[in-house]
């Protein structure tokens, strides 16, 4: 088996001499084809592979793997994996984000914990803080996705795209059943399943009204012999 240790050490030294910072160089893996800009900090557990290009003044790691990605200036990626995608300037990615191939993340976006992106384009300043899946989608600028949002892009036979305009608010636990188009400035109430297009500046709500049956719980316990 070929020993790559000498080549890895030489690559790390080359980066250090060009102004890249590493807290623990021995814990960083960078392939020869990778480029990293000056002022970028590579933290322990960073793995940069293929034709990855990281811009200046970024922070990558700990525990990040980038494969064939472009990461623009000033972006932070923490404990995440990204493949064959482009991440714009001044983004915050992670922890525990998975960006799958063919994604573009616009400048100033925040993609957080347990978010997965796949084959999608995000505009500038869009936020997905946690627990969200967005696949086969085009999203505008300055959108906010609540926790638990899912694009239901696959029906078992074909994949369909979701199109979301700019300045859209997506409430928690929203499901998009594409193909659907959401206009600029729309507001989607929490727990809505979107099956039809939503015009710009409209509000969509698609859930059952709450019903309260007073005393039901106590009667149910009594019926089952429980206090």
Backbone as JSON, one array per atom type, in Angstrom:
{
  "sequence": "XXXXXXXXXXXXXXXXXXXXXXXXXXXXXXXXXXXXXXXXXXXXXXXXXXXXXXXXXXXXXXXXXXXXXXXXXXXXXXXXXXXXXXXXXXXXXXXXXXXXXXXXXXXXXXXXXXXXXXXXXXXXXXXXXXXXXXXXXXXXXXXXXXXXXXXXXXXXXXXXXXXXXXXXXXXXXXXXXXXXXXXXXXXXXXXXXXXXXXXXXXXXXXXXXXXXXXXXXXXXXXXXXXX",
  "N": [[0.85, -1.19, 0.0], [0.56, 2.2, -0.86], [2.52, 4.71, 0.68], [1.4, 7.69, 1.81], [2.23, 9.6, 3.53], [4.48, 11.31, 3.42], [3.9, 13.01, 1.25], [1.58, 14.2, 2.23], [2.55, 15.56, 4.47], [4.26, 17.36, 3.18], [2.4, 18.88, 1.74], [0.93, 20.06, 3.82], [2.95, 21.63, 4.94], [3.48, 23.36, 2.83], [1.06, 24.79, 2.75], [1.1, 26.01, 5.27], [3.26, 27.72, 4.99], [2.2, 29.46, 3.18], [0.45, 30.98, 4.56], [-1.75, 29.77, 5.72], [-3.41, 28.61, 8.64], [-2.98, 26.18, 11.24], [-4.04, 24.39, 14.02], [-3.17, 21.92, 14.89], [-1.18, 20.48, 12.92], [-0.66, 17.76, 12.24], [-3.09, 16.52, 12.47], [-4.6, 17.16, 10.31], [-5.81, 16.54, 7.06], [-4.96, 17.01, 3.82], [-5.35, 16.89, 0.43], [-3.19, 16.87, -2.46], [-4.26, 18.27, -4.6], [-5.82, 20.27, -3.61], [-6.67, 23.68, -2.81], [-6.05, 26.39, -0.56], [-6.87, 29.43, 0.96], [-4.97, 32.23, 2.26], [-4.87, 32.99, 5.76], [-6.91, 31.34, 6.51], [-8.15, 29.04, 8.91], [-7.47, 25.78, 9.75], [-8.9, 23.34, 11.55], [-8.46, 20.57, 13.93], [-9.09, 17.3, 12.58], [-9.92, 17.98, 10.08], [-10.59, 17.25, 6.7], [-9.69, 17.59, 3.46], [-10.49, 17.13, 0.16], [-9.92, 16.05, -3.27], [-10.78, 18.35, -5.81], [-11.13, 20.53, -4.14], [-11.51, 23.93, -3.15], [-10.71, 26.32, -0.94], [-11.43, 29.49, 0.24], [-9.85, 32.61, 1.41], [-9.43, 33.43, 4.93], [-11.27, 31.74, 6.2], [-12.84, 29.37, 8.47], [-12.36, 26.09, 9.07], [-13.52, 23.11, 10.29], [-13.73, 21.85, 13.71], [-13.47, 18.41, 12.55], [-14.43, 18.1, 9.77], [-15.31, 17.22, 6.45], [-14.57, 17.94, 3.18], [-15.3, 17.49, -0.17], [-14.38, 18.02, -3.4], [-15.34, 20.71, -3.39], [-16.19, 24.23, -3.46], [-15.39, 26.83, -1.38], [-16.14, 29.94, -0.29], [-14.71, 33.14, 0.71], [-14.34, 33.86, 4.2], [-16.09, 32.03, 5.35], [-17.46, 29.73, 7.73], [-17.19, 26.38, 8.64], [-18.31, 23.74, 10.49], [-17.88, 20.61, 11.88], [-19.06, 18.97, 9.74], [-20.15, 17.58, 6.53], [-19.5, 18.02, 3.1], [-20.13, 17.86, -0.36], [-19.15, 18.21, -3.71], [-20.14, 20.84, -4.16], [-20.96, 24.39, -3.89], [-20.19, 26.94, -1.67], [-21.06, 30.04, -0.51], [-19.72, 33.36, 0.33], [-19.0, 34.22, 3.73], [-20.7, 32.42, 5.06], [-22.31, 30.3, 7.52], [-21.91, 27.1, 8.45], [-23.09, 24.12, 9.81], [-23.09, 22.82, 13.26], [-22.98, 19.35, 12.13], [-24.11, 19.26, 9.56], [-25.1, 18.15, 6.33], [-24.17, 18.56, 3.15], [-25.04, 17.64, 0.13], [-24.17, 16.53, -3.27], [-24.16, 19.01, -5.94], [-25.14, 21.47, -4.97], [-25.72, 24.94, -4.31], [-24.94, 27.39, -2.09], [-25.95, 30.44, -1.01], [-24.32, 33.62, -0.33], [-23.73, 34.58, 3.06], [-25.53, 32.84, 4.22], [-27.04, 30.6, 6.66], [-26.69, 27.41, 7.67], [-27.69, 24.87, 9.61], [-27.67, 22.58, 12.44], [-28.11, 19.16, 11.77], [-29.2, 19.46, 9.21], [-29.9, 18.68, 5.87], [-28.91, 19.14, 2.56], [-29.6, 18.82, -0.93], [-28.88, 18.86, -4.29], [-29.71, 21.57, -4.76], [-30.4, 25.12, -4.93], [-29.61, 27.89, -3.1], [-30.44, 31.19, -2.22], [-29.01, 34.37, -1.16], [-28.35, 34.91, 2.33], [-30.15, 33.1, 3.45], [-31.73, 31.04, 5.93], [-31.49, 28.03, 7.67], [-31.9, 26.56, 10.44], [-32.0, 24.09, 11.82], [-32.64, 20.5, 11.7], [-33.8, 19.86, 9.06], [-34.72, 19.03, 5.7], [-33.86, 19.75, 2.47], [-34.29, 19.21, -0.8], [-33.67, 19.02, -4.33], [-34.44, 21.7, -5.05], [-35.12, 25.23, -5.53], [-34.32, 28.15, -4.01], [-34.97, 31.42, -2.88], [-33.61, 34.64, -1.81], [-32.9, 35.46, 1.62], [-34.7, 33.81, 3.09], [-36.43, 32.05, 5.7], [-36.31, 29.05, 7.33], [-38.2, 27.0, 9.34], [-37.75, 24.62, 12.04], [-37.76, 21.15, 11.24], [-38.67, 21.15, 8.61], [-39.48, 19.77, 5.44], [-38.79, 18.84, 2.11], [-40.71, 16.99, 0.02], [-39.59, 15.37, -2.21], [-39.6, 13.09, -3.78], [-41.56, 10.61, -5.25], [-41.43, 7.92, -5.33], [-41.12, 7.18, -7.92], [-40.4, 9.36, -9.59], [-38.45, 12.42, -9.34], [-39.14, 15.67, -8.1], [-39.2, 19.27, -8.35], [-39.06, 21.91, -5.95], [-39.93, 25.29, -5.81], [-39.06, 28.25, -4.34], [-39.61, 31.56, -3.51], [-38.09, 34.78, -2.67], [-37.57, 36.1, 0.68], [-39.34, 34.5, 2.12], [-41.21, 33.03, 4.73], [-41.02, 30.07, 6.42], [-42.81, 28.0, 8.33], [-42.36, 25.88, 11.26], [-42.17, 22.31, 10.85], [-43.19, 22.12, 8.25], [-44.28, 20.63, 5.23], [-43.34, 20.29, 1.91], [-44.87, 19.35, -1.04], [-43.87, 18.7, -4.0], [-44.46, 19.12, -7.6], [-44.28, 22.46, -6.59], [-44.73, 26.02, -6.33], [-43.65, 28.81, -4.55], [-44.46, 32.08, -3.88], [-42.71, 35.3, -3.67], [-42.2, 36.65, -0.42], [-44.16, 35.17, 0.88], [-45.95, 33.58, 3.61], [-45.81, 30.76, 5.56], [-47.7, 28.83, 7.61], [-46.97, 27.04, 10.66], [-46.72, 23.47, 10.62], [-47.95, 22.99, 8.19], [-48.9, 21.31, 5.22], [-47.86, 21.68, 2.04], [-49.38, 21.59, -0.97], [-50.2, 22.92, -3.16], [-49.56, 25.76, -5.33], [-48.42, 28.86, -3.85], [-49.32, 32.19, -3.73], [-47.35, 35.25, -3.97], [-46.73, 37.06, -0.95], [-48.88, 35.95, 0.36], [-50.58, 34.09, 2.98], [-50.31, 30.72, 3.91], [-52.07, 28.05, 5.31], [-52.37, 24.83, 6.4], [-53.68, 22.75, 8.13], [-55.45, 20.75, 10.58], [-58.03, 22.14, 12.63], [-57.57, 22.81, 16.09], [-59.05, 20.77, 18.58], [-60.56, 20.68, 21.71], [-61.36, 18.51, 24.26], [-62.78, 18.65, 27.12], [-62.05, 17.11, 30.23], [-61.72, 14.6, 29.13], [-59.31, 13.09, 29.34], [-59.15, 12.41, 32.07], [-61.47, 10.86, 32.34], [-60.82, 8.78, 30.63], [-58.66, 7.6, 31.95], [-59.95, 6.68, 34.23], [-61.72, 4.85, 33.12], [-59.96, 2.9, 32.31], [-59.01, 2.01, 34.65], [-56.99, 3.38, 35.94], [-55.29, 5.71, 37.99]],
  "CA": [[0.0, 0.0, 0.0], [1.4, 3.38, -1.0], [2.62, 5.58, 1.84], [1.15, 9.07, 1.41], [2.54, 10.49, 4.65], [5.44, 12.34, 3.03], [3.19, 13.97, 0.42], [0.67, 14.95, 3.1], [3.36, 16.48, 5.27], [4.73, 18.42, 2.3], [1.26, 19.74, 1.44], [0.65, 20.86, 5.01], [4.01, 22.63, 5.08], [3.24, 24.35, 1.77], [-0.05, 25.65, 3.17], [1.55, 26.82, 6.41], [4.15, 28.77, 4.48], [1.41, 30.41, 2.39], [-0.4, 31.77, 5.46], [-2.84, 28.98, 6.3], [-3.14, 28.29, 10.04], [-3.44, 24.87, 11.71], [-3.74, 24.21, 15.44], [-2.43, 20.66, 15.02], [-1.01, 20.07, 11.51], [-0.7, 16.31, 12.04], [-4.47, 16.05, 12.49], [-5.26, 17.71, 9.13], [-5.53, 15.79, 5.84], [-5.23, 17.85, 2.65], [-4.8, 16.29, -0.78], [-2.32, 17.76, -3.23], [-5.04, 19.05, -5.56], [-6.62, 21.24, -2.87], [-6.11, 25.01, -2.56], [-6.6, 27.04, 0.64], [-6.44, 30.82, 1.0], [-4.26, 32.72, 3.44], [-5.7, 33.41, 6.87], [-7.88, 30.29, 6.86], [-7.76, 28.17, 10.02], [-7.89, 24.38, 9.62], [-8.92, 22.75, 12.89], [-8.24, 19.12, 13.92], [-10.1, 16.46, 11.96], [-10.3, 18.5, 8.76], [-10.19, 16.45, 5.54], [-9.99, 18.32, 2.23], [-10.21, 16.15, -0.88], [-10.24, 16.32, -4.66], [-10.55, 19.7, -6.32], [-11.66, 21.51, -3.19], [-10.84, 25.23, -3.08], [-11.19, 27.09, 0.21], [-10.97, 30.86, 0.14], [-9.13, 33.16, 2.56], [-10.11, 33.85, 6.17], [-12.32, 30.8, 6.59], [-12.53, 28.44, 9.56], [-12.83, 24.77, 8.67], [-13.33, 22.15, 11.37], [-13.16, 20.5, 13.69], [-14.2, 17.26, 12.02], [-15.1, 18.47, 8.54], [-14.79, 16.64, 5.22], [-15.01, 18.6, 1.96], [-14.87, 16.78, -1.37], [-14.69, 18.74, -4.64], [-16.17, 21.85, -3.03], [-15.66, 25.58, -3.43], [-15.83, 27.55, -0.18], [-15.69, 31.31, -0.49], [-14.05, 33.86, 1.8], [-15.0, 34.2, 5.45], [-17.09, 31.04, 5.74], [-17.14, 28.79, 8.81], [-17.81, 25.06, 8.52], [-18.02, 23.03, 11.73], [-18.37, 19.24, 12.06], [-20.01, 18.73, 8.66], [-19.63, 17.02, 5.29], [-19.99, 18.7, 1.9], [-19.62, 17.2, -1.56], [-19.42, 18.72, -5.05], [-21.03, 21.97, -3.99], [-20.35, 25.71, -3.73], [-20.68, 27.65, -0.48], [-20.7, 31.43, -0.71], [-18.98, 34.11, 1.34], [-19.54, 34.55, 5.05], [-21.72, 31.47, 5.49], [-22.08, 29.49, 8.71], [-22.37, 25.75, 8.16], [-22.9, 23.16, 10.88], [-22.52, 21.48, 13.15], [-23.76, 18.19, 11.69], [-24.79, 19.54, 8.3], [-24.66, 17.35, 5.18], [-24.47, 19.2, 1.87], [-24.81, 16.63, -0.9], [-23.73, 17.14, -4.53], [-24.9, 19.93, -6.81], [-25.78, 22.54, -4.21], [-25.12, 26.27, -4.23], [-25.41, 28.08, -0.89], [-25.67, 31.85, -1.22], [-23.53, 34.35, 0.67], [-24.38, 34.97, 4.3], [-26.54, 31.88, 4.66], [-26.76, 29.82, 7.86], [-27.22, 26.06, 7.53], [-27.3, 24.42, 10.94], [-27.56, 21.21, 12.91], [-28.96, 18.12, 11.19], [-29.81, 19.91, 7.96], [-29.33, 18.07, 4.68], [-29.25, 19.77, 1.28], [-29.25, 17.96, -2.07], [-29.26, 19.34, -5.61], [-30.54, 22.75, -4.59], [-29.78, 26.43, -5.02], [-30.11, 28.8, -2.08], [-30.03, 32.56, -2.38], [-28.22, 34.99, -0.09], [-28.95, 35.19, 3.63], [-31.2, 32.14, 3.83], [-31.41, 30.38, 7.2], [-32.1, 26.75, 8.04], [-31.14, 26.37, 11.67], [-31.89, 22.71, 12.32], [-33.59, 19.42, 11.44], [-34.51, 20.19, 7.83], [-34.22, 18.44, 4.47], [-34.25, 20.48, 1.27], [-33.71, 18.55, -1.96], [-34.23, 19.35, -5.64], [-35.17, 22.94, -4.79], [-34.55, 26.54, -5.81], [-34.78, 29.0, -2.92], [-34.51, 32.79, -3.06], [-32.82, 35.31, -0.78], [-33.43, 35.86, 2.93], [-35.78, 32.95, 3.56], [-36.21, 31.45, 7.02], [-36.94, 27.73, 7.41], [-38.36, 26.49, 10.7], [-37.32, 23.25, 12.36], [-38.59, 20.04, 10.78], [-39.18, 21.35, 7.25], [-39.09, 18.69, 4.52], [-39.28, 18.8, 0.74], [-41.05, 15.59, -0.3], [-39.26, 15.5, -3.62], [-39.58, 11.8, -4.49], [-42.82, 9.88, -5.06], [-41.16, 6.51, -5.57], [-40.88, 6.99, -9.34], [-39.72, 10.52, -10.14], [-38.12, 13.5, -8.43], [-39.79, 16.91, -8.5], [-38.56, 20.44, -7.76], [-39.79, 22.93, -5.2], [-39.43, 26.62, -6.09], [-39.44, 29.16, -3.26], [-39.11, 32.9, -3.79], [-37.3, 35.47, -1.64], [-38.26, 36.63, 1.87], [-40.42, 33.58, 2.5], [-41.12, 32.45, 6.08], [-41.5, 28.68, 6.41], [-43.02, 27.59, 9.71], [-41.86, 24.55, 11.68], [-42.9, 21.11, 10.43], [-43.83, 22.28, 6.94], [-43.95, 19.68, 4.17], [-43.6, 20.7, 0.53], [-45.1, 18.22, -1.94], [-43.7, 19.32, -5.3], [-43.96, 20.45, -7.93], [-45.0, 23.63, -6.09], [-44.01, 27.28, -6.4], [-44.02, 29.72, -3.47], [-44.11, 33.43, -4.3], [-41.94, 36.15, -2.76], [-42.86, 37.22, 0.73], [-45.23, 34.33, 1.44], [-45.83, 33.12, 5.01], [-46.39, 29.42, 5.68], [-47.92, 28.54, 9.03], [-46.38, 25.8, 11.16], [-47.44, 22.2, 10.43], [-48.69, 23.01, 6.93], [-48.46, 20.52, 4.08], [-48.09, 22.51, 0.86], [-49.62, 20.77, -2.16], [-50.56, 23.82, -4.25], [-48.77, 26.98, -5.36], [-48.81, 29.92, -2.93], [-48.94, 33.48, -4.32], [-46.52, 36.12, -3.17], [-47.32, 37.82, 0.17], [-50.04, 35.26, 0.93], [-50.32, 33.13, 4.05], [-50.89, 29.39, 3.7], [-52.19, 27.24, 6.51], [-52.97, 23.57, 5.98], [-53.7, 21.8, 9.25], [-56.75, 20.66, 11.23], [-58.22, 23.01, 13.78], [-57.46, 22.13, 17.39], [-60.29, 20.49, 19.31], [-60.29, 20.38, 23.11], [-62.44, 17.77, 24.92], [-62.5, 18.79, 28.55], [-62.32, 15.96, 31.07], [-61.55, 13.33, 28.42], [-58.17, 12.33, 29.84], [-59.5, 11.84, 33.37], [-62.45, 9.8, 32.11], [-60.12, 7.66, 29.99], [-57.9, 6.89, 33.0], [-60.9, 5.96, 35.09], [-62.24, 3.72, 32.34], [-58.94, 1.86, 32.23], [-58.63, 1.63, 36.0], [-55.75, 4.04, 36.33], [-55.52, 6.96, 38.7]],
  "C": [[0.89, 1.24, 0.0], [1.36, 4.24, 0.26], [2.49, 7.03, 1.39], [1.63, 10.07, 2.46], [3.5, 11.61, 4.26], [4.77, 13.42, 2.19], [2.25, 14.83, 1.25], [1.42, 15.98, 3.93], [3.86, 17.64, 4.42], [3.6, 19.39, 1.96], [0.92, 20.63, 2.62], [1.69, 21.97, 5.17], [3.84, 23.74, 4.03], [2.14, 25.32, 2.18], [0.35, 26.56, 4.32], [2.41, 27.99, 5.94], [3.4, 29.82, 3.67], [0.43, 31.21, 3.25], [-1.62, 31.06, 5.99], [-2.45, 28.59, 7.73], [-3.7, 26.91, 10.38], [-3.07, 24.75, 13.19], [-2.88, 22.98, 15.65], [-2.24, 20.09, 13.61], [-1.13, 18.57, 11.29], [-2.11, 15.75, 11.99], [-5.28, 16.53, 11.28], [-4.83, 16.93, 7.9], [-5.92, 16.66, 4.65], [-4.56, 17.23, 1.43], [-4.07, 17.34, -1.62], [-3.08, 18.68, -4.16], [-5.84, 20.18, -4.92], [-5.89, 22.58, -2.79], [-6.82, 25.64, -1.37], [-6.02, 28.44, 0.72], [-5.78, 31.2, 2.31], [-5.25, 33.2, 4.5], [-6.77, 32.41, 7.27], [-7.3, 29.41, 7.96], [-8.35, 26.79, 9.77], [-7.77, 23.73, 10.98], [-8.77, 21.23, 12.8], [-9.42, 18.34, 13.32], [-10.58, 16.96, 10.62], [-9.73, 17.61, 7.66], [-10.64, 17.19, 4.3], [-9.54, 17.47, 1.05], [-10.54, 16.69, -2.26], [-9.88, 17.73, -5.07], [-11.16, 20.77, -5.42], [-10.81, 22.78, -3.2], [-11.48, 26.03, -1.96], [-10.59, 28.49, 0.13], [-10.25, 31.34, 1.39], [-10.06, 33.42, 3.76], [-11.34, 33.02, 6.51], [-11.9, 30.07, 7.86], [-13.18, 27.11, 9.23], [-12.5, 23.78, 9.77], [-13.86, 22.68, 12.69], [-14.09, 19.51, 12.99], [-15.08, 17.62, 10.82], [-14.47, 17.71, 7.38], [-15.43, 17.35, 4.03], [-14.44, 17.85, 0.77], [-15.33, 17.56, -2.6], [-15.64, 19.91, -4.4], [-15.42, 23.16, -3.23], [-16.26, 26.28, -2.22], [-15.26, 28.96, -0.27], [-15.28, 31.98, 0.83], [-14.95, 34.05, 3.02], [-16.01, 33.2, 5.96], [-16.56, 30.12, 6.84], [-17.9, 27.49, 8.57], [-17.36, 24.22, 9.7], [-18.68, 21.66, 11.72], [-19.42, 18.85, 11.02], [-19.33, 18.08, 7.47], [-20.3, 17.7, 4.1], [-19.34, 18.05, 0.68], [-20.09, 17.93, -2.82], [-20.41, 19.89, -5.03], [-20.24, 23.26, -3.83], [-21.01, 26.43, -2.57], [-20.15, 29.07, -0.55], [-19.97, 32.07, 0.46], [-19.77, 34.23, 2.64], [-20.72, 33.68, 5.46], [-21.31, 30.81, 6.81], [-22.73, 28.13, 8.48], [-22.08, 24.85, 9.35], [-23.29, 23.68, 12.25], [-23.52, 20.45, 12.61], [-24.65, 18.5, 10.49], [-24.23, 18.61, 7.22], [-25.12, 18.06, 3.92], [-24.05, 18.23, 0.78], [-24.53, 17.3, -2.25], [-24.74, 18.08, -5.18], [-25.72, 20.95, -6.03], [-25.0, 23.83, -4.35], [-25.77, 26.96, -3.03], [-24.98, 29.53, -0.99], [-24.95, 32.5, -0.05], [-24.37, 34.69, 1.89], [-25.44, 34.02, 4.8], [-26.07, 31.12, 5.91], [-27.47, 28.48, 7.73], [-26.75, 25.28, 8.75], [-27.4, 22.93, 11.18], [-28.6, 20.29, 12.28], [-29.83, 18.65, 10.05], [-29.11, 19.2, 6.81], [-29.85, 18.79, 3.44], [-28.82, 18.83, 0.16], [-29.78, 18.61, -3.35], [-30.17, 20.57, -5.52], [-29.71, 24.02, -4.67], [-30.42, 27.34, -3.99], [-29.58, 30.19, -2.35], [-29.26, 33.07, -1.17], [-29.05, 35.1, 1.2], [-30.07, 34.26, 4.04], [-30.77, 31.33, 5.04], [-32.22, 29.1, 7.36], [-31.35, 26.29, 9.29], [-30.97, 24.91, 12.07], [-32.98, 21.81, 11.77], [-34.45, 19.68, 10.2], [-33.87, 19.45, 6.66], [-34.77, 19.24, 3.29], [-33.52, 19.83, 0.09], [-34.41, 18.97, -3.23], [-35.06, 20.64, -5.56], [-34.38, 24.16, -5.22], [-35.17, 27.52, -4.82], [-34.17, 30.39, -3.09], [-33.69, 33.31, -1.9], [-33.63, 35.49, 0.51], [-34.71, 35.11, 3.31], [-35.41, 32.37, 4.92], [-37.01, 30.16, 7.11], [-37.01, 27.29, 8.86], [-37.93, 25.04, 10.81], [-38.3, 22.23, 11.78], [-39.19, 20.22, 9.41], [-38.63, 20.27, 6.32], [-39.63, 18.99, 3.13], [-39.47, 17.34, 0.36], [-40.85, 15.38, -1.8], [-39.36, 14.21, -4.43], [-40.86, 11.04, -4.19], [-42.67, 8.38, -5.27], [-40.85, 6.2, -7.02], [-40.05, 8.12, -9.94], [-39.41, 11.52, -9.03], [-38.67, 14.8, -8.99], [-39.15, 18.08, -7.74], [-39.56, 21.32, -7.03], [-39.13, 24.27, -5.52], [-39.97, 27.59, -5.05], [-38.81, 30.51, -3.54], [-38.28, 33.47, -2.65], [-38.2, 35.93, -0.49], [-39.47, 35.8, 2.26], [-40.16, 33.06, 3.91], [-41.78, 31.08, 6.04], [-41.6, 28.22, 7.86], [-42.52, 26.18, 9.98], [-42.78, 23.44, 11.17], [-43.74, 21.33, 9.17], [-43.35, 21.19, 6.0], [-44.3, 20.29, 2.82], [-43.75, 19.45, -0.32], [-45.04, 18.76, -3.36], [-44.31, 18.47, -6.42], [-44.86, 21.56, -7.38], [-44.09, 24.85, -6.19], [-44.55, 28.22, -5.34], [-43.55, 31.12, -3.85], [-43.34, 34.21, -3.25], [-42.81, 36.64, -1.61], [-43.97, 36.39, 1.34], [-44.9, 33.9, 2.86], [-46.55, 31.79, 5.1], [-46.48, 29.07, 7.15], [-47.34, 27.18, 9.4], [-47.32, 24.62, 10.9], [-48.31, 22.18, 9.17], [-48.06, 22.04, 5.93], [-48.86, 21.26, 2.81], [-48.2, 21.6, -0.36], [-49.99, 21.6, -3.37], [-49.68, 25.06, -4.19], [-49.33, 28.02, -4.4], [-48.39, 31.25, -3.55], [-48.04, 34.28, -3.39], [-47.32, 36.87, -2.13], [-48.59, 37.19, 0.72], [-49.61, 34.44, 2.14], [-51.01, 31.83, 3.71], [-50.93, 28.67, 5.04], [-52.94, 25.97, 6.13], [-52.88, 22.55, 7.09], [-55.09, 21.8, 9.86], [-56.83, 21.64, 12.4], [-58.14, 22.19, 15.07], [-58.83, 21.95, 18.01], [-59.91, 20.08, 20.73], [-61.52, 19.71, 23.71], [-62.14, 17.75, 26.41], [-62.92, 17.53, 29.3], [-62.07, 14.61, 30.42], [-60.44, 12.48, 29.01], [-58.48, 11.66, 31.17], [-60.48, 10.68, 33.21], [-61.79, 8.57, 31.5], [-59.31, 6.87, 31.02], [-58.81, 6.08, 33.89], [-61.44, 4.72, 34.4], [-61.26, 2.57, 32.31], [-58.39, 1.5, 33.61], [-57.31, 2.23, 36.46], [-56.08, 5.36, 36.99], [-54.88, 8.12, 37.95]]
}
